Amino acid sequence: MSDAGTVAQERAQALSRVGRHAEAAQVLRGALAEQPQHAGLLLHLARCHRSTGQLAEAMRLVDQALGVARAQEHLLAEKARILLAAGHPGHAAAAAQRALELAPRSWEAHALFAEALLALGNPTRVVVARRHADTAREIRHDIPDVHLLDARIHLRMGRLRAAREACRQALVLDPAYEPALALLARMEASRDRVGRAARGFTDALAANPHARGAAAAHEAVAVALCWRLFDAAALAGIGHWALFALVDGGRPERLAAALALLAVVAGSALPAWRRQPPAVRLQLRRQLGSTSVVLCLALTAAALGGLVVSGLAPARDTPAGGVAALLLMPAGAVFAFRAWRQLTRRAVPVVRWIGYRIWTRLVARATARATAAGAAGATESAASPAAGVVSAAAGGVSAADDGRASAPARR
């Protein structure tokens, strides 16, 4: 490697670390004008194009470098990354497998092969991906990417606690590692812990303001905070109406219960709002005109209105009681749908965890049987030539004995 090529690569790497991929590509193209067959420059330029989404050009550069390079495992690993980014996990797995054949102790090849198998989604392939991710972590446990892959596989298999621990290990190595922060926030959002998720996505965006996925999720979680206010209002309204539908109470008791529930809703909503970072509150203010937020606020107003009317109504069978029921009906329907969806979300990891435990044991038993059958076949094949030799020797001895027995008879 020439000094000019080394200097160009170091400068390009420094620019890429701060997200200036276009400037890094310009530096590399200038160096390639003097050394067009430099495999290292071609590889780094391909990485710049992959980072900016120019996958076809990145693939062309990798193929060009493969034609001139002697050591090809890093080029094959980059090819696997490009294919994964392009949505071709099968071809990416093939490229990573070729890299593994050239460098069996490459953590990068093991990790990319596991990532490609994980993207394919088949349970058997996910189990194999688990083994390769473990190997990558054994080789290089000081790289956050390895722990992030470990977390993603644990999450696919329904192991939420292990996935969180893997993300925390990545953050120990790099506290500003945006992918781990975003994955932790997504796990919190999947369990409807929207306050924690909002703060997590805020931290992820602070670590990398250009992360598109984290920005979109940050917007969605900000809206989800508004829907949590609806949940509290709907639960209070429905609970008040159901309580006094079962228990007879006078107007003072109904009004006192309604005021107490309103105080509880306000007392829980205001501290939750104040706990959010300024970025979350600003995001929610920006979305006040969106359809989801307007619908949420309208349903929240209906639920609170139903609670107030139910508290002021002298009885459930009065016109005021009918108005309260009418206001609470849409809020109750939406609240029931949201509760059902949350239950299904919580059930999915449990079902995955049980399914993968059963599948892992079945695969282990099948592998053990295949290994035992192969060992038995090898033993039989090794014993067969020995048996033939023994038979031949026994035949020779029998022939010699017959010859000695017939000699006196001839005499």
PyMOL commands that set and color helices and strands:
alter all, ss='L'
color gray80, all
select helices_A, chain A and resi 3-17+21-34+39-51+55-66+73-85+89-102+107-120+123-139+144-156+160-173+178-190+194-207+212-246+251-275+278-286+291-312+319-410
alter helices_A, ss='H'
color red, helices_A
deselect
rebuild
show_as cartoon
